[in-house]
């Protein structure tokens, strides 16, 4: 592929009569950026010059995922039950502590949970499936017993996914983009499960050693597009696939910023977009803030930028702070039309 079309998303009121919705939501566009691989150029064009297939994918309403509509921003609360995750490792390893955290996230405004038992931070080593299952299974059961919100399980392994689904999970979020375990995609198709495809370059233990791309935005788009096609061939409907560009997974600071800046390109895949940038190392590189727990302001700033690009799902640690920011953001763009 040589030409790519990125919508220039706006939320202004009134919306022009010739504008098209972005993913069926409140955002709209009348122009797009044409990216060309052969000369690395970017040109602003009118939507009349965008191919019909691209317009259809960008503008079509997104289907509900695990019972959650995609017509407004959704918050995925992070619940790691690992001893070594980069931000909250060791804090929620017991079912009781994990349930307490989950209950707080519900109160703070989470729409769904993402539970993980294997750290995939830079430098992390793989965890045996048995150990991963032992960490997440009792937590998923405890959370499912108390809360009706959908549970996503953050895993690369089909055996872990199977155990998680039996315990009550309903979405599979694979940071390897369904490349680590070839049986995982088939299992998800057989069980009719929604999935999230994330892009990563390399394995966690070495992924931050000199990552390289021809053009990170277009390379990640091509990877996600190929994996969507692969899963579709297995029987997973495109409307049940979420895409995630994989901030911090085999990317330099410049790569991460390019992906966030151009994230509206991924609307052209015809799937909801998830952004997982919460507390990540690129914020430290920009601001100098070392403790991951102190990076909430940078995380919220990133989340608000993503909302202005029409991103549907924000994967976050700081649910209350992000929920407040989202509420104010929605009120501001509605302006005088906001009704409490």
PEHU-V938971 format. One record per backbone hydrogen bond with DSSP energy under -1.0 kcal/mol. CO is the residue of the C=O (numbers start at 1). NH is the residue of the N-H. If there is no record, write none. Layout:
CO&NH + CO&NH
This chain:
2&37 + 4&35 + 6&33 + 7&9 + 10&28 + 16&19 + 20&29 + 22&25 + 23&62 + 27&22 + 28&10 + 29&20 + 30&47 + 31&8 + 32&45 + 33&6 + 34&43 + 35&4 + 41&36 + 43&34 + 45&32 + 46&49 + 47&50 + 51&55 + 52&56 + 53&57 + 54&58 + 55&59 + 56&60 + 58&23 + 65&68 + 68&65 + 74&314 + 75&111 + 75&112 + 76&316 + 77&114 + 79&116 + 82&90 + 85&89 + 88&91 + 94&98 + 95&99 + 96&100 + 97&101 + 98&102 + 99&103 + 100&104 + 101&105 + 102&106 + 103&107 + 104&108 + 105&110 + 112&77 + 113&152 + 114&79 + 115&154 + 116&81 + 121&124 + 128&132 + 129&133 + 130&134 + 131&135 + 132&136 + 133&137 + 136&140 + 137&141 + 138&142 + 139&143 + 140&144 + 141&145 + 142&146 + 143&147 + 150&113 + 151&170 + 151&171 + 152&115 + 153&155 + 153&173 + 157&161 + 158&162 + 159&163 + 160&164 + 161&165 + 162&166 + 163&167 + 164&168 + 164&169 + 171&153 + 172&196 + 173&155 + 174&177 + 174&198 + 181&184 + 183&187 + 184&188 + 185&189 + 186&190 + 187&191 + 188&193 + 194&172 + 195&242 + 196&174 + 197&244 + 203&206 + 203&207 + 204&123 + 206&209 + 208&210 + 215&219 + 216&220 + 217&221 + 218&222 + 219&223 + 220&224 + 221&225 + 222&226 + 223&227 + 224&228 + 225&229 + 226&230 + 227&231 + 228&232 + 229&233 + 230&234 + 231&236 + 237&240 + 238&241 + 240&195 + 242&197 + 243&274 + 244&199 + 246&249 + 249&201 + 252&256 + 253&257 + 254&258 + 255&259 + 256&260 + 257&261 + 258&262 + 260&263 + 262&265 + 263&266 + 264&267 + 265&268 + 266&269 + 267&270 + 272&243 + 273&313 + 275&315 + 277&280 + 280&283 + 281&285 + 282&286 + 283&287 + 284&288 + 291&294 + 292&295 + 295&299 + 296&300 + 297&301 + 298&302 + 299&303 + 300&304 + 301&305 + 302&306 + 303&307 + 304&308 + 306&309 + 306&311 + 307&310 + 312&74 + 313&275 + 314&76 + 316&78 + 317&319 + 318&322 + 319&323 + 320&324 + 321&325 + 322&326 + 323&327 + 324&328 + 325&329 + 326&330 + 327&331 + 328&332 + 329&333 + 330&334 + 331&335 + 334&337 + 335&338
